[in-house]
Amino acid sequence: LKQLHRSAFAQDLAAHLREAVLNQRMKQLALIVSNPFMGELLAHLDASVLKVLCAQHVLDLTSLSLSDLDQRLRTDFRL
């Protein structure tokens, strides 16, 4: 059941990212995604999204508070 939910979420997210690229709302994409979701998501991304993919990091940041997440993204990834 967990794998089914992960796959469905990956498909939904990939569709959203594709729409954002096609509608020119996104010119670059950096993925910071935990395992095994990174592989699942990459499998669903089409060529238009892969073309704007500039970085991918396998990392789980879900346990961080919003302020810690903000700090980590700024210091480690300059986002």
TAJO-V744792 format. One record per residue. PHI is phi in degrees with one decimal (none if undefined). Layout:
PHI + PHI
This chain:
none + -62.8 + -63.4 + -63.5 + -65.0 + -63.2 + -65.3 + -64.4 + -65.5 + -60.8 + -64.3 + -63.4 + -65.0 + -61.1 + -65.7 + -63.6 + -64.7 + -61.3 + -61.4 + -64.0 + -68.2 + -64.5 + -92.1 + 57.2 + -91.3 + -145.5 + -108.0 + -141.9 + -137.9 + -117.4 + -100.0 + -125.2 + -137.3 + -77.7 + -85.1 + -90.5 + -66.5 + -56.9 + -62.5 + -62.7 + -66.6 + -58.2 + -65.2 + -100.6 + -77.4 + -91.8 + -59.8 + -64.5 + -77.0 + -60.3 + -64.8 + -95.6 + -71.0 + -104.2 + -160.2 + -142.8 + -129.7 + -88.7 + -160.0 + -102.7 + -109.7 + -68.1 + -85.5 + -80.8 + -71.6 + -60.5 + -68.4 + -67.0 + -63.8 + -58.2 + -61.4 + -64.0 + -64.9 + -71.1 + -80.6 + -81.2 + -120.9 + 54.3 + -102.7
